[in-house]
């Protein structure tokens, strides 16, 4: 079943297909050959593709694991200012950027007033509540977001946008229709990227048709550079891109404060 979208994507399937070979040649030289527990080929490709397309002045990366994605963002946008956030310091055992600024605080606890939100790309791989992240970004004026942990209902360890917006069985769960509709109204574009290539079963041993998912970009390996996407295909996580609308903060603050009081956000998984 085709995934839910909002707005019109600026990238076609052909755009994605045409970029696969370039990225695979970059990915061959990754500093961490087996990024166990972190992003693999498909997620890395989409994060690289979006960053390279947007060419932001600033990249905020929340959740960096061993630093592979930090390296990848440097390949996509060499001149961008990088801010990397993670309470753990696993990156010290993997890849540490000489130009990035590192934080152990949560994204919401950092002062971003010196960053231009209109030229900033926020990438979240931190297993936190995606609705809360999106609302906080909207309040700060950030518009370009990406969430790696976009799991379907009943899966994953955090409340994802896929859970909030896609499946009818989760729309009556916390945080409920009111907050879901409010957040949906913040969005100009919501796009889930398809698997690059799909095995017969997903990572949980279920048919791919169990959850909404678009057709994979390729159905079989035809060229050598495509093989890495098949080898790491089980790590697909419905990674998405979100572009938020521009809005006047005063239009939303009162309504948002009232909505937050109605829900126990800590129970959302």
Backbone as CSV, one residue per row, in Angstrom:
resi,resn,N_x,N_y,N_z,CA_x,CA_y,CA_z,C_x,C_y,C_z
1,UNK,0.847,-1.190,0.000,0.000,0.000,0.000,0.884,1.242,0.000
2,UNK,0.512,2.217,-0.789,1.302,3.433,-0.908,1.266,4.225,0.393
3,UNK,2.393,4.833,0.738,2.470,5.593,1.976,1.762,6.935,1.850
4,UNK,1.401,7.473,3.000,0.752,8.779,3.067,1.768,9.877,2.762
5,UNK,1.341,10.885,2.031,2.194,12.038,1.765,1.404,13.312,2.013
6,UNK,2.116,14.387,2.248,1.533,15.717,2.353,2.307,16.611,1.404
7,UNK,1.599,17.389,0.596,2.272,18.270,-0.344,2.892,17.507,-1.498
8,UNK,3.715,18.190,-2.243,4.341,17.603,-3.433,5.849,17.565,-3.266
9,UNK,6.412,16.384,-3.387,7.850,16.228,-3.231,8.601,16.953,-4.338
10,UNK,9.756,17.486,-3.992,10.593,18.133,-4.995,11.514,17.140,-5.691
11,UNK,11.461,15.856,-5.248,12.334,14.836,-5.824,11.516,13.697,-6.416
12,UNK,11.855,13.315,-7.620,11.172,12.202,-8.282,11.930,10.900,-8.029
13,UNK,11.310,9.789,-8.372,11.993,8.494,-8.264,13.218,8.460,-9.174
14,UNK,13.121,9.093,-10.332,14.274,9.140,-11.232,15.430,9.909,-10.601
15,UNK,15.118,10.985,-9.867,16.172,11.733,-9.174,16.916,10.822,-8.199
16,UNK,16.151,10.027,-7.476,16.752,9.109,-6.505,17.580,8.030,-7.201
17,UNK,17.000,7.429,-8.231,17.701,6.372,-8.961,19.011,6.875,-9.559
18,UNK,18.975,8.079,-10.100,20.156,8.627,-10.764,21.284,8.960,-9.791
19,UNK,20.961,9.058,-8.515,21.979,9.402,-7.518,22.582,8.179,-6.830
20,UNK,22.002,7.007,-7.042,22.449,5.808,-6.330,23.909,5.453,-6.602
21,UNK,24.314,5.533,-7.856,25.678,5.121,-8.192,26.703,6.069,-7.582
22,UNK,26.422,7.379,-7.638,27.353,8.342,-7.045,27.525,8.074,-5.554
23,UNK,26.406,7.836,-4.877,26.516,7.604,-3.438,27.238,6.300,-3.131
24,UNK,26.994,5.261,-3.900,27.639,3.975,-3.611,29.160,4.088,-3.694
25,UNK,29.659,4.930,-4.600,31.111,5.113,-4.699,31.653,5.857,-3.480
26,UNK,30.850,6.764,-2.923,31.236,7.452,-1.687,31.172,6.488,-0.508
27,UNK,30.110,5.699,-0.471,29.864,4.788,0.649,30.938,3.707,0.747
28,UNK,31.533,3.349,-0.358,32.616,2.357,-0.347,33.763,2.799,0.553
29,UNK,33.955,4.113,0.667,35.075,4.666,1.431,34.677,5.117,2.833
30,UNK,33.543,4.650,3.312,33.076,5.036,4.639,34.089,4.620,5.706
31,UNK,34.232,5.399,6.753,35.238,5.094,7.778,34.892,3.885,8.639
32,UNK,33.594,3.554,8.746,33.154,2.420,9.557,32.478,1.423,8.619
33,UNK,33.137,0.353,8.307,32.608,-0.580,7.317,31.361,-1.313,7.811
34,UNK,31.322,-1.643,9.089,30.142,-2.307,9.651,29.580,-1.429,10.767
35,UNK,28.617,-0.606,10.416,28.049,0.353,11.372,26.906,-0.298,12.152
36,UNK,27.207,-1.385,12.838,26.195,-2.146,13.569,25.505,-1.263,14.607
37,UNK,24.168,-1.275,14.581,23.395,-0.449,15.496,23.117,0.940,14.976
38,UNK,23.750,1.315,13.869,23.551,2.635,13.281,22.961,2.536,11.887
39,UNK,23.011,3.641,11.161,22.437,3.671,9.821,23.260,2.831,8.853
40,UNK,22.546,2.221,7.924,23.194,1.447,6.872,22.958,2.148,5.533
41,UNK,23.121,1.426,4.432,23.196,2.043,3.105,21.967,2.871,2.735
42,UNK,20.763,2.331,2.925,19.561,3.042,2.479,19.357,4.348,3.230
43,UNK,19.418,4.296,4.568,19.230,5.518,5.343,20.328,6.535,5.055
44,UNK,21.552,6.040,4.935,22.669,6.930,4.640,22.486,7.592,3.281
45,UNK,22.020,6.808,2.316,21.795,7.375,0.986,20.786,8.511,1.034
46,UNK,19.647,8.281,1.684,18.603,9.299,1.688,19.024,10.545,2.462
47,UNK,19.725,10.369,3.573,20.209,11.531,4.319,21.219,12.318,3.483
48,UNK,22.124,11.610,2.827,23.102,12.255,1.939,22.395,12.965,0.793
49,UNK,21.424,12.305,0.185,20.723,12.871,-0.966,20.001,14.165,-0.599
50,UNK,19.279,14.159,0.500,18.535,15.354,0.910,19.495,16.488,1.265
51,UNK,20.530,16.182,2.029,21.497,17.215,2.398,22.184,17.791,1.163
52,UNK,22.585,16.934,0.249,23.254,17.391,-0.974,22.317,18.242,-1.823
53,UNK,21.034,17.890,-1.846,20.059,18.649,-2.632,19.764,20.005,-2.008
54,UNK,19.616,20.045,-0.697,19.269,21.294,-0.009,20.455,22.238,0.114
55,UNK,21.659,21.695,0.259,22.870,22.484,0.487,22.675,23.521,1.599
56,UNK,22.341,23.061,2.797,22.133,23.982,3.913,23.444,24.611,4.382
57,UNK,23.331,25.742,5.036,24.504,26.381,5.636,24.879,25.700,6.952
58,UNK,23.852,25.125,7.596,24.051,24.489,8.900,23.342,23.140,8.927
59,UNK,23.986,22.138,9.509,23.366,20.830,9.722,23.411,20.520,11.209
60,UNK,22.233,20.231,11.766,22.131,19.785,13.152,21.809,18.299,13.135
61,UNK,22.675,17.522,13.738,22.524,16.068,13.733,22.312,15.589,15.165
62,UNK,21.102,15.136,15.471,20.783,14.672,16.817,20.771,13.148,16.835
63,UNK,21.791,12.570,17.454,21.992,11.124,17.441,23.049,10.777,16.413
64,UNK,24.269,10.487,16.859,25.363,10.317,15.895,26.031,8.940,15.981
65,UNK,25.741,8.173,17.040,26.274,6.819,17.191,27.795,6.825,17.049
66,UNK,28.346,6.099,16.070,29.796,6.058,15.904,30.333,7.119,14.935
67,UNK,29.475,8.007,14.463,29.949,9.121,13.655,29.916,8.920,12.155
68,UNK,29.382,7.789,11.704,29.342,7.535,10.262,28.515,8.585,9.521
69,UNK,27.375,8.957,10.095,26.517,9.937,9.429,27.156,11.320,9.417
70,UNK,27.936,11.637,10.436,28.659,12.914,10.444,29.608,12.978,9.257
71,UNK,30.336,11.908,9.053,31.238,11.821,7.894,30.460,11.968,6.594
72,UNK,29.310,11.320,6.521,28.494,11.364,5.309,28.002,12.782,5.020
73,UNK,27.585,13.514,6.053,27.133,14.892,5.843,28.281,15.774,5.358
74,UNK,29.477,15.483,5.809,30.638,16.245,5.331,30.881,16.001,3.844
75,UNK,30.578,14.805,3.371,30.721,14.520,1.941,29.636,15.237,1.137
76,UNK,28.442,15.328,1.706,27.311,15.928,0.991,27.399,17.443,0.936
77,UNK,27.794,18.059,2.051,27.849,19.529,2.140,29.143,19.911,2.860
78,UNK,30.258,19.923,2.154,31.561,20.131,2.795,31.690,21.443,3.560
79,UNK,30.977,22.474,3.133,31.137,23.791,3.752,30.125,24.085,4.854
80,UNK,29.235,23.159,5.140,28.204,23.403,6.157,28.805,23.384,7.563
81,UNK,28.224,24.202,8.443,28.558,24.126,9.862,27.821,22.928,10.457
82,UNK,28.545,22.097,11.189,27.971,20.867,11.738,27.858,20.946,13.256
83,UNK,26.650,20.638,13.753,26.419,20.545,15.188,25.937,19.125,15.479
84,UNK,26.689,18.390,16.261,26.421,16.971,16.489,26.059,16.734,17.954
85,UNK,24.928,16.054,18.165,24.381,15.888,19.511,24.245,14.407,19.847
86,UNK,24.794,14.013,20.995,24.590,12.649,21.487,25.033,12.588,22.946
87,UNK,24.182,12.030,23.827,24.593,11.928,25.232,25.751,10.958,25.437
88,UNK,25.882,9.991,24.542,27.005,9.056,24.593,28.121,9.568,23.690
89,UNK,29.297,9.013,23.850,30.438,9.465,23.045,31.037,8.307,22.253
90,UNK,30.172,7.489,21.681,30.646,6.362,20.876,31.459,6.832,19.671
91,UNK,31.153,8.062,19.203,31.858,8.568,18.025,33.370,8.643,18.257
92,UNK,33.779,8.732,19.521,35.208,8.789,19.809,35.904,7.472,19.453
93,UNK,35.100,6.405,19.337,35.643,5.109,18.924,35.500,4.901,17.418
94,UNK,34.795,5.828,16.763,34.553,5.692,15.336,35.117,6.861,14.560
95,UNK,34.221,7.785,14.160,34.658,8.943,13.379,34.342,10.221,14.141
96,UNK,35.350,11.036,14.350,35.180,12.341,14.981,35.572,13.421,13.989
97,UNK,34.675,14.352,13.737,34.943,15.439,12.803,35.824,16.498,13.462
98,UNK,36.728,17.038,12.697,37.586,18.111,13.212,36.908,19.471,13.116
99,UNK,35.806,19.544,12.383,35.130,20.836,12.197,33.798,20.923,12.922
100,UNK,33.238,19.798,13.350,31.923,19.808,13.999,32.035,20.269,15.450
101,UNK,30.922,20.810,15.951,30.810,21.144,17.365,29.925,20.090,18.015
102,UNK,30.397,19.494,19.105,29.696,18.377,19.733,28.996,18.809,21.025
103,UNK,27.808,18.233,21.239,27.023,18.505,22.441,26.577,17.188,23.069
104,UNK,26.475,17.180,24.398,25.894,16.034,25.107,24.499,16.363,25.633
105,UNK,24.085,17.624,25.503,22.738,18.034,25.905,21.715,17.557,24.882
106,UNK,20.448,17.540,25.297,19.369,17.250,24.359,19.182,18.420,23.401
107,UNK,18.678,18.127,22.222,18.405,19.143,21.198,17.592,20.311,21.750
108,UNK,16.631,20.021,22.615,15.745,21.062,23.146,16.416,21.924,24.204
109,UNK,17.569,21.514,24.706,18.258,22.246,25.771,19.375,23.144,25.247
110,UNK,19.539,23.184,23.948,20.621,23.961,23.341,20.072,25.267,22.790
111,UNK,20.817,26.340,22.959,20.435,27.651,22.439,20.814,27.726,20.957
112,UNK,19.790,27.782,20.099,20.020,27.836,18.660,19.816,29.236,18.090
113,UNK,19.848,30.254,18.930,19.529,31.616,18.486,20.543,32.173,17.490
114,UNK,21.759,31.628,17.483,22.780,32.128,16.559,22.767,31.405,15.211
115,UNK,21.836,30.472,15.056,21.725,29.697,13.815,20.565,30.232,12.988
116,UNK,20.779,30.405,11.692,19.706,30.847,10.796,18.797,29.653,10.503
117,UNK,17.564,29.645,11.012,16.708,28.462,10.840,16.329,28.184,9.394
118,UNK,16.300,29.222,8.566,15.874,29.039,7.174,16.930,28.328,6.336
119,UNK,18.169,28.335,6.790,19.242,27.677,6.034,19.838,26.506,6.825
120,UNK,19.004,25.920,7.691,19.451,24.820,8.546,18.674,23.547,8.234
121,UNK,19.369,22.435,8.250,18.779,21.109,8.053,18.954,20.329,9.349
122,UNK,17.836,19.851,9.916,17.866,19.098,11.170,17.636,17.618,10.890
123,UNK,18.573,16.803,11.298,18.467,15.360,11.085,18.376,14.661,12.434
124,UNK,17.304,13.873,12.617,17.064,13.211,13.898,17.180,11.692,13.770
125,UNK,18.144,11.157,14.489,18.304,9.705,14.629,18.540,9.431,16.111
126,UNK,17.638,9.987,16.939,17.860,9.967,18.386,16.808,9.179,19.164
127,UNK,15.884,8.523,18.449,14.889,7.653,19.089,14.035,8.402,20.112
128,UNK,13.706,9.654,19.782,12.852,10.461,20.643,11.502,10.692,19.965
129,UNK,10.572,11.277,20.697,9.230,11.546,20.198,9.290,12.517,19.017
130,UNK,8.930,12.040,17.836,9.060,12.855,16.625,8.090,14.028,16.608
131,UNK,6.901,13.862,17.192,5.956,14.974,17.245,6.509,16.107,18.094
132,UNK,7.075,15.769,19.229,7.670,16.795,20.074,8.832,17.478,19.366
133,UNK,9.650,16.691,18.697,10.769,17.267,17.955,10.260,18.243,16.886
134,UNK,9.235,17.830,16.164,8.721,18.667,15.086,8.125,19.966,15.620
135,UNK,7.375,19.881,16.711,6.784,21.078,17.303,7.869,22.037,17.774
136,UNK,8.904,21.500,18.413,9.991,22.353,18.885,10.689,23.030,17.703
137,UNK,10.896,22.292,16.628,11.511,22.873,15.431,10.649,23.993,14.865
138,UNK,9.337,23.785,14.846,8.429,24.812,14.338,8.514,26.074,15.181
139,UNK,8.600,25.917,16.479,8.707,27.076,17.362,9.993,27.855,17.120
140,UNK,11.057,27.151,16.750,12.343,27.797,16.499,12.478,28.320,15.077
141,UNK,11.535,27.963,14.206,11.586,28.429,12.828,12.320,27.517,11.873
142,UNK,12.784,26.340,12.346,13.417,25.379,11.446,12.363,24.809,10.499
143,UNK,12.740,24.607,9.251,11.784,24.125,8.254,12.150,22.780,7.652
144,UNK,13.430,22.469,7.545,13.868,21.249,6.864,14.297,20.209,7.895
145,UNK,13.510,19.128,7.987,13.744,18.099,8.993,13.783,16.725,8.343
146,UNK,14.436,15.805,9.009,14.448,14.421,8.560,14.472,13.525,9.792
147,UNK,13.663,12.464,9.756,13.590,11.524,10.868,13.949,10.134,10.361
148,UNK,14.981,9.546,10.980,15.429,8.224,10.555,14.604,7.116,11.201
149,UNK,14.203,7.310,12.453,13.478,6.274,13.202,11.976,6.426,12.987
150,UNK,11.514,6.150,11.790,10.108,6.401,11.440,9.338,5.078,11.383
151,UNK,9.287,4.397,12.504,8.743,3.038,12.544,7.218,2.999,12.450
152,UNK,6.680,1.888,11.938,5.226,1.703,11.842,4.629,1.318,13.191
153,UNK,3.296,1.261,13.282,2.626,0.938,14.549,3.117,-0.372,15.162
154,UNK,3.372,-0.323,16.461,3.781,-1.516,17.180,5.252,-1.846,17.088
155,UNK,6.021,-1.046,16.366,7.441,-1.322,16.176,8.274,-0.123,16.620
156,UNK,9.536,-0.393,16.899,10.431,0.685,17.282,10.278,1.080,18.741
157,UNK,11.114,2.035,19.161,11.166,2.424,20.568,10.800,3.884,20.800
158,UNK,10.141,4.508,19.824,9.771,5.910,19.977,8.515,6.204,19.163
159,UNK,7.858,7.300,19.491,6.652,7.700,18.764,7.075,8.400,17.477
160,UNK,6.712,7.812,16.348,7.150,8.310,15.044,6.032,9.052,14.330
161,UNK,6.395,9.796,13.299,5.384,10.465,12.483,4.554,9.449,11.719
162,UNK,5.155,8.325,11.350,4.384,7.284,10.658,3.271,6.765,11.557
163,UNK,3.568,6.579,12.824,2.543,6.139,13.769,1.448,7.189,13.918
164,UNK,1.841,8.441,13.925,0.874,9.517,14.149,-0.019,9.762,12.945
165,UNK,0.544,9.696,11.748,-0.180,10.146,10.564,-0.731,9.037,9.684
166,UNK,-0.190,7.841,9.765,-0.507,6.848,8.744,-1.606,5.872,9.108
167,UNK,-1.461,5.196,10.217,-2.341,4.059,10.482,-3.564,4.467,11.292
168,UNK,-4.727,4.086,10.820,-5.966,4.461,11.494,-6.032,3.909,12.909
169,UNK,-5.390,2.740,13.143,-5.477,2.139,14.473,-4.700,2.923,15.522
170,UNK,-3.797,3.817,15.115,-3.040,4.592,16.098,-3.567,6.007,16.253
171,UNK,-4.490,6.410,15.446,-4.938,7.798,15.502,-5.763,8.105,16.742
172,UNK,-6.308,7.070,17.369,-7.080,7.292,18.585,-6.234,7.101,19.841
173,UNK,-4.964,6.735,19.665,-4.064,6.602,20.796,-3.471,7.957,21.142
174,UNK,-2.818,8.020,22.298,-2.106,9.244,22.636,-1.115,9.573,21.531
175,UNK,-1.009,10.819,21.139,-1.609,12.017,21.699,-2.994,12.335,21.163
176,UNK,-3.563,11.480,20.340,-4.927,11.683,19.887,-5.037,12.527,18.634
177,UNK,-6.269,12.635,18.154,-6.528,13.337,16.899,-6.194,14.815,16.966
178,UNK,-6.455,15.451,18.094,-6.256,16.898,18.178,-4.809,17.288,17.935
179,UNK,-3.887,16.646,18.643,-2.483,16.997,18.475,-1.962,16.526,17.126
180,UNK,-2.469,15.382,16.641,-2.041,14.911,15.322,-2.441,15.907,14.248
181,UNK,-3.687,16.354,14.286,-4.161,17.309,13.289,-3.425,18.635,13.395
182,UNK,-3.135,19.052,14.620,-2.387,20.290,14.808,-1.011,20.189,14.152
183,UNK,-0.321,19.098,14.406,1.016,18.924,13.841,0.969,18.788,12.325
184,UNK,-0.049,18.089,11.831,-0.176,17.927,10.388,-0.351,19.282,9.705
185,UNK,-0.992,20.214,10.382,-1.189,21.546,9.822,0.092,22.367,9.784
186,UNK,1.108,21.931,10.498,2.399,22.609,10.445,3.187,22.245,9.193
187,UNK,2.807,21.138,8.559,3.636,20.543,7.513,3.279,21.054,6.125
188,UNK,4.307,21.437,5.384,4.157,21.784,3.978,4.374,20.542,3.112
189,UNK,5.417,19.766,3.438,5.722,18.531,2.712,6.070,17.432,3.714
190,UNK,5.467,16.273,3.535,5.848,15.074,4.284,6.039,13.960,3.270
191,UNK,7.222,13.386,3.251,7.546,12.354,2.267,8.324,11.226,2.923
192,UNK,7.849,10.003,2.750,8.622,8.832,3.151,9.367,8.302,1.935
193,UNK,10.627,7.983,2.132,11.414,7.439,1.037,11.233,5.923,0.973
194,UNK,11.172,5.370,-0.229,10.931,3.927,-0.380,12.180,3.110,-0.080
195,UNK,12.018,1.810,0.145,13.202,0.944,0.208,13.949,1.040,-1.125
196,UNK,15.241,0.897,-1.089,15.976,0.882,-2.353,15.755,-0.457,-3.042
197,UNK,15.841,-1.525,-2.279,15.485,-2.850,-2.771,14.912,-3.625,-1.586
198,UNK,13.902,-4.449,-1.812,13.217,-5.123,-0.708,13.471,-6.624,-0.726
199,UNK,13.856,-7.189,0.410,13.870,-8.651,0.518,12.434,-9.146,0.630
200,UNK,12.244,-10.442,0.682,10.886,-10.981,0.760,10.192,-10.576,2.054
201,UNK,10.941,-10.510,3.142,10.375,-10.179,4.447,11.067,-8.945,5.020
202,UNK,10.355,-8.222,5.871,10.973,-7.086,6.529,11.816,-7.563,7.717
203,UNK,12.360,-6.642,8.483,13.280,-6.996,9.566,12.624,-7.801,10.684
204,UNK,11.281,-7.793,10.732,10.562,-8.528,11.769,9.999,-9.855,11.254
205,UNK,10.425,-10.261,10.049,9.972,-11.521,9.491,8.559,-11.488,8.954
206,UNK,8.070,-10.292,8.628,6.714,-10.126,8.110,6.763,-9.732,6.636
207,UNK,5.720,-10.015,5.862,5.675,-9.544,4.474,5.708,-8.018,4.425
208,UNK,6.292,-7.467,3.380,6.376,-6.014,3.257,5.003,-5.363,3.211
209,UNK,4.004,-6.102,2.763,2.652,-5.551,2.661,1.993,-5.342,4.026
210,UNK,2.645,-5.806,5.100,2.082,-5.638,6.440,1.910,-4.163,6.784
211,UNK,2.809,-3.320,6.319,2.778,-1.887,6.612,2.816,-1.093,5.313
212,UNK,2.277,0.111,5.360,2.305,0.974,4.184,3.746,1.216,3.765
213,UNK,4.042,0.932,2.522,5.387,1.153,2.011,5.312,1.308,0.498
214,UNK,6.073,2.248,-0.039,6.106,2.440,-1.480,6.951,1.360,-2.149
215,UNK,6.781,1.227,-3.446,7.565,0.256,-4.211,9.052,0.587,-4.102
216,UNK,9.910,-0.425,-4.011,11.349,-0.162,-3.956,11.841,0.485,-5.248
217,UNK,12.955,1.181,-5.154,13.512,1.839,-6.335,13.967,0.827,-7.378
218,UNK,14.511,-0.299,-6.919,14.939,-1.352,-7.837,14.406,-2.688,-7.320
219,UNK,14.136,-3.601,-8.222,13.570,-4.899,-7.835,14.590,-6.030,-7.893
220,UNK,15.692,-5.807,-8.592,16.746,-6.817,-8.653,18.075,-6.142,-8.947
221,UNK,19.143,-6.828,-8.572,20.479,-6.293,-8.781,20.863,-6.446,-10.249
222,UNK,21.109,-5.322,-10.903,21.505,-5.341,-12.309,22.920,-4.820,-12.516
223,UNK,23.425,-4.066,-11.528,24.768,-3.506,-11.629,25.499,-3.743,-10.310
224,UNK,26.810,-3.832,-10.380,27.600,-4.162,-9.194,27.385,-3.173,-8.058
225,UNK,27.275,-1.886,-8.370,27.176,-0.888,-7.308,25.886,-1.025,-6.501
226,UNK,24.896,-1.730,-7.037,23.616,-1.875,-6.342,23.648,-2.939,-5.248
227,UNK,24.674,-3.768,-5.236,24.686,-4.919,-4.326,24.682,-4.513,-2.858
228,UNK,25.338,-3.420,-2.511,25.390,-3.001,-1.111,24.003,-2.693,-0.570
229,UNK,23.115,-2.197,-1.419,21.758,-1.870,-0.969,20.962,-3.136,-0.663
230,UNK,21.250,-4.217,-1.397,20.596,-5.494,-1.113,21.152,-6.114,0.165
231,UNK,22.459,-6.024,0.356,23.099,-6.612,1.531,22.588,-5.984,2.828
232,UNK,22.237,-4.694,2.774,21.823,-3.987,3.987,20.356,-3.566,3.945
233,UNK,19.570,-4.253,3.134,18.176,-3.853,2.917,17.286,-4.048,4.136
234,UNK,17.664,-4.970,5.032,16.796,-5.244,6.184,16.776,-4.091,7.186
235,UNK,17.638,-3.116,7.033,17.703,-2.006,7.980,16.796,-0.836,7.622
236,UNK,16.000,-0.976,6.594,15.097,0.101,6.167,14.173,0.538,7.302
237,UNK,14.002,1.839,7.496,13.214,2.366,8.622,12.212,3.444,8.203
238,UNK,11.737,3.443,6.967,10.729,4.407,6.513,11.200,5.851,6.729
239,UNK,12.481,6.071,6.511,13.063,7.392,6.730,12.268,8.453,5.965
240,UNK,12.066,9.623,6.582,11.225,10.638,5.949,11.877,12.012,5.921
241,UNK,11.336,12.846,5.055,11.705,14.263,4.981,10.469,15.089,5.275
242,UNK,10.636,16.124,6.085,9.541,17.019,6.441,9.972,18.454,6.179
243,UNK,9.139,19.176,5.458,9.327,20.621,5.328,8.169,21.298,6.044
244,UNK,8.493,22.120,7.022,7.468,22.809,7.790,7.085,24.127,7.131
245,UNK,5.855,24.523,7.348,5.383,25.808,6.841,6.023,26.948,7.638
246,UNK,6.106,28.098,7.010,6.476,29.300,7.746,5.241,29.800,8.474
247,UNK,5.404,30.234,9.698,4.257,30.737,10.437,4.709,31.748,11.474
248,UNK,3.761,32.561,11.913,4.008,33.489,13.000,3.854,32.735,14.313
249,UNK,4.855,32.791,15.146,4.836,32.035,16.391,3.592,32.334,17.221
250,UNK,3.156,33.572,17.221,2.005,33.967,18.033,0.729,33.251,17.613
251,UNK,0.685,32.748,16.377,-0.505,32.056,15.887,-0.684,30.695,16.551
252,UNK,0.396,30.140,17.104,0.350,28.759,17.568,0.619,28.572,19.056
253,UNK,1.251,29.526,19.699,1.726,29.292,21.065,0.611,28.948,22.042
254,UNK,-0.473,29.711,22.025,-1.548,29.478,22.986,-2.190,28.119,22.735
255,UNK,-2.502,27.834,21.484,-3.137,26.562,21.145,-2.236,25.391,21.509
256,UNK,-0.958,25.514,21.223,-0.015,24.437,21.500,0.107,24.180,22.998
257,UNK,0.196,25.230,23.783,0.298,25.081,25.232,-0.918,24.362,25.787
258,UNK,-2.090,24.710,25.280,-3.329,24.078,25.731,-3.352,22.598,25.373
259,UNK,-2.907,22.257,24.170,-2.908,20.863,23.739,-1.937,20.020,24.557
260,UNK,-0.783,20.569,24.858,0.220,19.814,25.608,-0.293,19.409,26.990
261,UNK,-1.138,20.243,27.573,-1.663,19.953,28.906,-2.591,18.742,28.903
262,UNK,-3.130,18.383,27.752,-4.123,17.318,27.670,-3.519,15.921,27.614
263,UNK,-2.213,15.830,27.347,-1.638,14.522,27.077,-0.420,14.235,27.945
264,UNK,-0.264,12.971,28.279,0.935,12.503,28.956,1.934,12.095,27.882
265,UNK,2.776,13.029,27.478,3.693,12.789,26.367,4.656,11.648,26.670
266,UNK,4.952,11.432,27.939,5.924,10.392,28.289,5.417,8.992,27.964
267,UNK,4.106,8.829,27.772,3.549,7.496,27.506,3.528,7.149,26.031
268,UNK,3.936,8.074,25.173,3.851,7.854,23.730,5.039,7.051,23.244
269,UNK,4.771,5.848,22.697,5.843,5.004,22.155,5.391,4.415,20.835
